[in-house]
Amino acid sequence: MRALFFLALLLSSCAAVGNKAITDPKVTSKIEKGKTTKAEISKLLGSPSSVDFSDDGRFEKWVYVYTKSQVRGASFIPIVGSFAGGTDVRMDTLTIQFSEAGIVQNLGKGVTTGGGGGLQDSAQASVPMKEPVASKEEPKTAYDPNPYP
């Protein structure tokens, strides 16, 4: 059984795509609002994953993404893999907004984690619905600017 466990660990794989530098606080701490330029960001992080502009064209937004996924070792164990297998995913994002002058005006970081593929993941995702509770209020038929008392 131990041999099977170690074989599963060896077979578990990992895939990563994007700019790993955005996960390093030593790198991202060099970005200063009101000071760092587009050229400096480009030199520090390279090309962004996406570029967007505000409707009025006053602001430019660069988004950097790094995604890492790893197959759970249990995926390779017969029968057990159906229940405990799947993948774990982590996605880091760094969004930088530039002023018209090309200076960092705002920045934000985010992390999203999740997983899927195993039966335990689907069990966590499905939440049983409760029976509706009868309301004692009259139904509202006209527009109500404050629908929540």
ZAGUTOR-56294 format. One record per residue: residue in one letter; z, x, y of N, C-alpha, C in turn. Coordinates in steps of 0.2 Angstrom, whole numbers, plus 5000, padded with zeros to 4 digits. Last residue first. Example, Ala and Ser with C-alpha at 12.3 -4.5 7.8 and 13.67 -1.06 7.14 Angstrom:
2
S503550644989503650684995503950645000A503950664972503950624978503950664984
END
This chain:
149
P501648125228502248115232502848165232Y500048165229500648195225501348175229P499048135237499148095231499748115227N498848115252499348145249499448115242P497748035256497748105258498348145255D496847935245497547945247497548025249Y495647805244495847885246496547885248A496147685232495847705238496047775239T496847665221496147645221495847665227K498147715210497847715217497147705217P499147605200498547655201498347655208E500847595203500247565203499647615203E502047675192501747675198501047635197K502547705180502747645183502447625189S501547765166501747775173501947705176A501847825150501647775154501947785161V501247985145501847945147501647885152P500248025131500348015138500947975140E500848145119500648075121500748065128K500248315121500848265120500548195122M499248425111499348375117499948325115P499648595106499548525105499648475111V498548715111499248685112499148615111S497848865105497848785105498548765106A498148995106497648965111497748895111Q498849025095499149035102498748995107A497949005085498548965085498848965092S497049105088496749035089497348995089D497749215085497549205092497349135093Q497949205071498549195075498349195083L496749235066496949165066497549155071G495849345077496249325072496549255072G495049345089494749355083495149345077G495849425103495549365099495249395093G496649445119496449465112496049405109G497049525135496949465130496749495123T497349555152497349575145497249515141T496849615168496849565163496849585156V497349675183497349695176497349625172G496849735199497049685195496949705188K497049775217496949795210497149745205G496149785232496649755228496449775221L496049825250495949835243496449805238N495249825266495749795261495549815254Q494549915273494849865277495449835272V493750065274494150025270494649975274I492350075285493050095283493350045279G491150035290491150065283491850095282A491049955301491050025302491050065296E491349825296490649845298490549915299S492449865282492349835288491549855290F492549835264492449885270492249845276Q493649815251493249785256493149825262I493649835234493749875240493349835245T494549815219494049785223494249815230L494649855202494849875209494249855214T495249805186494749795192495049825198D495349825169495649835175495049835181M495649735154495149745159495449765166R495849745137496149755144495649775149V496049675121495649695127496049695133D496049685104496449675110496049705115T495449585090495349645095495849625101G495749555072495449535079495449595084G497049505061496549545063496349525070A497949425055498249465059497749515063F497049345046497649315050497849355056S496049415041495949355044496449325048G496749525036496349535042496149465045V497349485024497749495030497349495036I496049495016496449435017496949435023P496049665017495749605015496249555015I496149755033496449735027496249675024F495549765045495149795039495549785032S496349715054495649675053495349705047A497349795057497449745051496849705050G497049865068496949895061497049845056R496049785080496749795077496649815070V494949865091495049825085495749835082Q495049865108495249905102495349855096S494349895124494449855118494649895112K494349915141494449945135494649895130T493449925156493649885151493749925145Y493449935173493549975167493849925162V492549915189492849885183492949935177Y492549895206492449935201492849905195V491649825219492049805214491949865208W491549815237491349855231491849835225K490949715250491449725245491149765239E490749715268490449735261491049745256F490649605282491049635277490649655271R489749535289490249575293490649625288G488849435284488649505284489149555287D489249305283489049325290488849405290D489649305269489049265272488849285279S489949475263490149415266489549375269F489249555249489249545256489549485258D489449665235489349595238489449605245V489149755220489249755228489049685230S489849825205489549775209489649785216S490349945201490049905196489649845199P489950085212490350025210489949985205S489750265209489450195211489950135208G491250365213490550355211490350285213L492550385217492450345212491750335209L492450485227493050485223492950445217K491150465234491350535231491950525226S491350335238490850345233490950415230I492450355246492550315240492050325235E491750425256492350455253492550415246A490850335261490650395258491150435254K491650235266491250225260491050285257T493250315271492550285272492250275265T494950275275494450305270493850265271K495650205285495550275286494950295281G496050075283495950095290495750165291K496950115268496650065273496650085280E496550245258496950225263496650165267I496550315242496250265246496750235251K497350395234497050425239496650385244S497850315224498250325230497950365235T496850325214496850265219497350275225V497250445208496550435211496550385216K498450425203498350485207497650485211P498350315195498650305202498550365206D496950275186497350325188497650325195T496050175184496750165181497150225183I494850215190495250165194495950155190A494350305181494750335186495150285190K493550235172494250245170494650275176N492350125174492650185178493350195176G491550075159491750065166491950135169V492150045143491650045147491850045154A492650085126492850075133492250085137A493350045110492750055114492950045122C493950095095494150085102493450085105S494450045078494050075083494250055090S495250085063495250045069494850085074L495250175052494650135053494650095060L496550225052495950265054495350225055L497250105049497350145056496750185057A496850085036496650035042496750065049L497350195030496650185030496450135036F498650165031498450225035497650225035F498750055023498950055029498650105034L498350105010497950055013498050045021A499350195008498750225009498250175012R500450105006500450145012499750175013M500050044994500050005000500050045006
END
